[in-house]
Amino acid sequence: MRDLTESKLTHSLIEYPCEFPIKIFGLQQAGFAQAVLEVVTKHDPGFLAATMEMRASKNARYISLTCTVQATSREQLDALYQELCDHPSIVMVL
Protein backbone atom coordinates (compact mmCIF):
# COMPACT_ATOMS: atom_id res chain seq x y z
CA MET A 1 0.00 0.00 0.00
CA ARG A 2 2.81 2.41 0.81
CA ASP A 3 4.41 2.05 -2.63
CA LEU A 4 1.10 2.94 -4.29
CA THR A 5 0.77 6.12 -2.20
CA GLU A 6 4.35 7.16 -2.90
CA SER A 7 3.94 6.61 -6.64
CA LYS A 8 0.81 8.79 -6.65
CA LEU A 9 2.74 11.58 -4.96
CA THR A 10 5.72 11.38 -7.31
CA HIS A 11 3.75 10.77 -10.52
CA SER A 12 3.21 13.87 -12.61
CA LEU A 13 0.64 14.60 -15.30
CA ILE A 14 3.19 16.87 -16.96
CA GLU A 15 5.79 15.39 -19.27
CA TYR A 16 9.09 17.27 -19.02
CA PRO A 17 10.54 19.17 -20.73
CA CYS A 18 7.58 21.23 -21.92
CA GLU A 19 6.33 24.75 -22.37
CA PHE A 20 4.34 25.74 -19.29
CA PRO A 21 2.30 28.97 -18.99
CA ILE A 22 2.24 30.77 -15.65
CA LYS A 23 -0.09 33.69 -14.97
CA ILE A 24 1.10 36.27 -12.44
CA PHE A 25 -1.13 39.01 -11.01
CA GLY A 26 -0.09 42.19 -9.22
CA LEU A 27 -0.92 45.81 -8.68
CA GLN A 28 -0.18 48.07 -11.64
CA GLN A 29 3.06 49.74 -10.55
CA ALA A 30 6.39 50.73 -12.01
CA GLY A 31 8.89 47.89 -12.09
CA PHE A 32 6.35 45.06 -11.65
CA ALA A 33 7.05 43.40 -15.01
CA GLN A 34 10.82 43.75 -14.49
CA ALA A 35 10.60 42.15 -11.04
CA VAL A 36 8.62 39.22 -12.45
CA LEU A 37 11.07 38.89 -15.33
CA GLU A 38 14.02 38.66 -12.93
CA VAL A 39 12.37 35.83 -10.97
CA VAL A 40 11.31 33.93 -14.09
CA THR A 41 14.71 34.16 -15.80
CA LYS A 42 16.39 32.95 -12.60
CA HIS A 43 14.48 29.67 -13.00
CA ASP A 44 14.40 29.60 -16.82
CA PRO A 45 17.51 31.38 -18.13
CA GLY A 46 16.31 30.97 -21.72
CA PHE A 47 13.06 32.88 -21.11
CA LEU A 48 12.66 35.80 -23.50
CA ALA A 49 11.13 39.01 -22.12
CA ALA A 50 9.49 39.69 -25.49
CA THR A 51 7.28 36.62 -25.02
CA MET A 52 5.76 37.93 -21.78
CA GLU A 53 2.08 38.78 -22.32
CA MET A 54 0.62 41.71 -20.36
CA ARG A 55 -2.99 42.58 -19.72
CA ALA A 56 -4.41 45.31 -17.50
CA SER A 57 -7.60 44.83 -15.49
CA LYS A 58 -10.77 46.68 -16.45
CA ASN A 59 -9.97 49.63 -14.17
CA ALA A 60 -6.18 49.34 -14.76
CA ARG A 61 -5.54 48.78 -11.07
CA TYR A 62 -4.07 45.31 -11.60
CA ILE A 63 -1.93 43.75 -14.29
CA SER A 64 -1.62 40.12 -15.29
CA LEU A 65 1.49 38.73 -16.89
CA THR A 66 1.61 35.40 -18.67
CA CYS A 67 5.05 33.84 -18.89
CA THR A 68 5.42 30.59 -20.79
CA VAL A 69 8.53 28.94 -19.37
CA GLN A 70 10.47 25.90 -20.49
CA ALA A 71 9.70 23.54 -17.62
CA THR A 72 12.35 20.92 -17.06
CA SER A 73 11.15 19.37 -13.78
CA ARG A 74 8.56 19.56 -11.05
CA GLU A 75 11.24 20.86 -8.70
CA GLN A 76 11.96 23.75 -11.07
CA LEU A 77 8.26 24.69 -11.29
CA ASP A 78 7.79 24.36 -7.52
CA ALA A 79 10.75 26.65 -6.86
CA LEU A 80 9.54 29.18 -9.43
CA TYR A 81 5.99 29.22 -8.01
CA GLN A 82 7.33 29.55 -4.46
CA GLU A 83 9.58 32.49 -5.29
CA LEU A 84 6.81 34.23 -7.23
CA CYS A 85 4.30 33.70 -4.39
CA ASP A 86 6.80 35.03 -1.84
CA HIS A 87 7.42 38.23 -3.82
CA PRO A 88 5.81 41.25 -2.09
CA SER A 89 4.52 42.80 -5.36
CA ILE A 90 2.72 39.66 -6.52
CA VAL A 91 -0.89 39.13 -5.49
CA MET A 92 -1.56 35.71 -7.07
CA VAL A 93 0.09 33.08 -9.26
CA LEU A 94 -1.81 30.55 -11.36
N, C-alpha and C positions, 0 to 999 in steps of 0.2 A: 504494500500500500504506500509506503514512504517513497519508493522510486517513482510511482505514478504522480504523486503530489509534486515532487521535485521536478519532474519533466514538464508538468504543466506550468510551473513557475519559470522555467528556463526556456520553454518553447516560445518562439516569436512568430507572429503572423506576418512580419515584415521580412523580406528576403534582402539581405545586404550584399553588396552595396546597392543603393537606390537613391533616387531623388525624393526628398521628403519635405513637403511644405510646412512651414511653421508660421502661425499668425500671431503677431505681437501687438498689443494695444497699450497706449499710453496717452497722457495729456499732450495736447499740441503745444510744444515748447521748443525753443531753439536748442539744437544739439541732440534731440531725441533720436533721430535716424542715425546720426554718427555714433552715438552710444550703443545702439543696437548692432550696428555694423561691426564695431570693435569686438563685441561679445561673439557674434556669429563667426567672424573670420578667425577668432581664437580657436574655435572648434572645427571649422572648415576653412582652412587656409586658401582653398581654391575658390571660395565664394566671391562672386563679382558683384560689386555695389550696384552696377547698372541693372541687375536683374531684380533688385528689391522693388516690390510693388507697394505704392503708398495710396491710402485712401482716407480722406477726412470724414468725420461724422457729419451728420446733417447740420448741426450748429457749429461745426469746426472747433469744438472743444477738445475732441479726441482725435487721434490718428491711429490707423491700423497699418502695420507693415507686414507684408508676406515675404518671407525669405525661404526660397527652396534650396535646401542644403543637400550636399552629397553625404548621405548617411552611410557610415561604414560599420557601425555596431550599435547595439542597444546602449552600451556604456557611454558612447559618444553622445547619443541623443539625450540620455538621462543627465549627463553633465551639462549639456547645452541648455536644456529646459531648466535645470536647477539654477544655473547662473543667471539666466534671463528672469526667472521668478524672483530671485534675490535682489535684482537691480531696483533701486529706489524709484526710478522713473517709469517703470513698467507696471501697468495695472493688471494685465492678464496675458497669459500665453496659451494658445490652443495648438 
